[in-house]
Amino acid sequence: GKVVISTDVGGVKDVMSDGESGILCPDNDKSKFCESLEKLILDKNLRTQMGEKGKEFTKEKFHVNRLVSDIKKLYLELLNQ
């Protein structure tokens, strides 16, 4: 897995976990973005750990079985209204 550094905009929080699978920086905060990038460049273990967490996060959150289960649950809720 690869580590993500992003600004905290849009739906980024939906596809990564800040501090675990990547780093979110405040929008337009160039110094925080540069600090985070430097931190990852200098710490191979952190890059590896966050990359693996990102891979796990994505597999859990977007696995086809989970998505099918969520859609089924939604349909059942709608039918019971």
N, C-alpha and C positions, 0 to 999 in steps of 0.2 A: 504494500500500500504506500501511497504518497501522502505527505503532510500537506494540508491546505492552510494558507494564510490568506485571510480575506477581510474586507471591511464589513462591518455589521449592517448590511443593507438587504432588502428584499427577503427572500426565503433561505438565506444561507444557513440560518440556525436549524432549518429543517433537514439539512443534508450533512451537518457536522456537529460535533460536540466541542464547544470551546474549552481549551485546556486539556482535552483528552485526545481528540482525533485531529485537532488543528487549532489555529489561533485566530480569534476574531479581534479586529482592531476597530476602534471608533472611526466612523466615517470622517475622512479628511484629516486624520491624525498621522501625518507622515513620519514623525519621530517614533511613535509606537510601532508603526509598520516596519520601519528600519530596525528597531530594537528586536522585534520578533524574528525578523529575517536573520539578523546576525546571531541571535540565540540558537536558531536551528542550524545555521551554517557551522557553528562552532561545536555543537553537541550531537554527534552521530547517534548516540544511544537514544536521545530524545526524539530525533527524526524517525528512527526505527520503531520505537515504542508507539509514537503517535500514528505512524503509518499503519501499523498493525491494528491499532484501535479503530482507525478509520475504516479499514477493510471489514472488521467485525461489525462496526456500527452500520455500514452499508448493507452487509449481508442480512443482518437482523431486521433492519427497518424496511428494506425493499425486496426481501425474499418473496417469491411468488406465493408461497403458502400463506404468509402473513397478509399479503395484499388481498388474496382471495377470501381469507377469513374476515378481514375488515369489511369487504364489500358485502359478503353474506350477512354479516351482523347489521350493516346499514339497511339492507333490503328487508330483513326481518323486522327491524324497528319501524320502518316505513309502513310495512303491511299491518302492523299492530296498532297503528294510530287511528 
